Amino acid sequence: MMRTRPLKVALLGCGVVGSEVARIMTTHADDLAARIGAPVELAGVAVRRPDRVREGIDPALVTTDATALVKRGDIDVVVEVIGGIEPARTLITTAFEHGASVVSANKALIAQDGASLHAAAGEHGKDLYYEAAVAGAIPLIRPLRESLAGDKVNRVLGIVNGTTNFILDAMDTTGAGYQEALDEATALGYAEADPTADVEGFDAAAKAAILAGIAFHTRVRLDDVYREGMTEVTAADFASAKEMGCTIKLLAICERAADGGSVTARVHPAMIPLSHPLANVREAYNAVFVESDAAGQLMFYGPGAGGSPTASAVLGDLVAVCRNRIGGATGPGESAYAALPVSPMGEVVTRYHISLDVADKPGVLAQVATVFAEHGVSIDTVRQSGKDGEASLVVVTHRASDAALGGTVEALRKLDTVRGVASIMRVEGE
């Protein structure tokens, strides 16, 4: 039997995502009510610019006083889609204090202060859901913290930023340089006017922190994630990748150590074999692999951003939270019981592709090989080409630690026969 009294929802932010949330709540009202067991009512919308026309939203619901809205006391669920750290953090904790559960799409805030927000939610017996904070419409957080709750997750590997994937895909398929591909992404609306958060890996790092924390039952903050942007990736790097049967993607990689005693979380460009499914993720799409003991390898794929896809994830959380509200229960909160240490990047072991500019004369390869051997880095393949006294030497290593590779490169730079290190890139997905 359906409850007649509606559940009241306060919406914080009414931009691209917020406006879609409001639209779906209105157009799908009957279906949402049937799925929840009670009607949901948009009780207020907090915005910065109240004079802007918002189609389908009653102007009487619009306010600039977000604090007063979340303090009303009759609000059941607050949906936060304003982003940033403040005032979002204060508004969310205030919502808990005044009896509301929270659905958020705020990856930066969850990555930075997820532990304290979960603690506040638990203190007041409320829900904190944030499926939309990672990978847009792709169901990922709920499978990790619910469907795989009885399994042991060992690795999460994927493409979690659509802007960077669009740029790298354009460079791969058209031969464009980085700036040319970025300009195209901006013109098509895939990149912001200031793309720094995307192309320098900040966005993906926040998502990696969230995924690692849930997957490994360990608190992983944004500061724990190694981050390397993709602005230095060149057409020459793609040419080298193709010679190896690879392409280049900006990857978020969260791993449990082989002995189970620590975890790592990192974001950086990497070469992956063309045979790997991630190599075929095109344009602005996202895809994430989850590897666990019992389930094996799972792949989640779909649109990772945009108003409608992100709103879909928000509405999914809203339905779950409203159901909990009616049942007088709460869903899963933070699970950080494992409390595993997060290892620094220097301890991460992977393969490397190193391109060197060297003098084209006898003995250079032997010198370079000696440096690798002295630092305990085993060479898999070497390719040398050149003329007129200059040459290019490409070395692909077996698995080595980041620290060992760093020492190797430092020593290589000191050789008289090495003119420069053209590029260094990790090789993943094997």
ZIHU-V734065 format. One record per helix or strand of 2 or more residues. SS is the DSSP state (2 for helix, 1 for strand). FROM is the first residue (numbers start at 1). TO is the last residue. If there is no record, write none. Layout:
BEGIN
SS FROM TO
SS FROM TO
END
This chain:
BEGIN
1 3 12
2 16 27
2 29 36
1 38 46
2 59 61
1 62 63
2 66 70
1 77 80
2 88 97
1 101 104
2 107 123
1 128 129
2 131 133
2 141 147
1 153 159
2 162 174
2 178 187
2 196 199
2 202 216
2 222 224
1 226 227
2 235 243
1 246 256
1 262 273
2 277 280
1 285 292
1 296 303
2 307 327
1 341 342
2 345 347
1 349 359
2 364 374
1 379 387
1 390 397
1 400 401
2 402 413
1 418 428
END
